[in-house]
Amino acid sequence: MRQRLKDVAERAGVSVKTVSNVVNGYVHVRPDTRARVEEAIAELNYRPNLSARHLRKGRTGVIALAVPELDIPYFAELARYVVTAAAAYGWTVLIDQTGGRREQERVVASGITDHLIDGLIFSPLALTAEDLAGLDGTPMVLLGERVDHGPADRVVIDNVTAAREITSQLIQLGHRRIAAIGSQRTDEGASARLRLAGYRDALLAAGLGYDETLVAPAPAWHRADGAAAMRGLLTSGVRLDAVFCFNDTLALGALRALHEAGLRVPEDVAVVGFDDIEDGRFSIPTLTTVAPDKEQIARLAVELLANRLDGDRAAPARELRASYRLELRESTQPR
């Protein structure tokens, strides 16, 4: 049988109001009283009724996470961390896939349906800052690079510096003909443009020059796109000894294409990716990559959303930058 506040109060010898104050974290409770209540809570295995608490605040206790594609492993892994971070606030997370489509992104940014969600963590591809500024209502935190200087709080990583560092790592290992897979010229390709900029910066800083024949576009960032781009580079006849793929799924496709072509990784061509998805830790060879701190990204996003819900919703938007590291694995080696 589920225990009630009244049961805890009787066990601790205090009023129901005192138990409520302890459960809700009010500071003006005597330490010895708080200790008795907490002991009674533990003994009875009491769990607060979060639904009732949310209703008293005029909330549902549900937030949404909207991402372009759930079959991109990065977003699936990020979703797991968002669910964990949200649980600390007693929130349930509704996960939606927008496909990067403008109308679907507009639906989720508008709150999905009236009163369904309290807030939104959102990785847009199609909507702009102007689009979001014209929408009413739902507190949100943005992820990614599509909306810069927008109307909502945002969590990002430094894509340019990360791309520069992973390219510089290849240069330090002795590679000189470094290709890139994943460039995009569309409005939605903000991450691609930033990673291309970092790649180019590293080449120019090393005096290697920037060769457009070494840059392969990818309309999407799936394994098949990486494999197709890698095959295109190989059949073009361009000379290369390494490739920087703008995400890990592209890199996994590139690894497959190199294997089919009879080329060894890393002896003939080194391969690096971006995102540190779990698949890259089990590929053959294991994949060198940029590893954004996905747990930190999720935690910062949830904290920003909580601050908006409980604080000043009209305060200026904030941007927080999450950390990353380079994971050096078998797909690269000194030359």
PyMOL commands that set and color helices and strands:
alter all, ss='L'
color gray80, all
select helices_A, chain A and resi 5-12+16-23+31-44+50-56+73-87+102-109+129-133+159-172+190-205+212-214+223-236+248-260+278-281+294-310
alter helices_A, ss='H'
color red, helices_A
select strands_A, chain A and resi 62-67+92-97+119-122+140-143+153-156+178-183+215-217+242-245+270-274+288-292+319-321+324-327
alter strands_A, ss='S'
color yellow, strands_A
deselect
rebuild
show_as cartoon
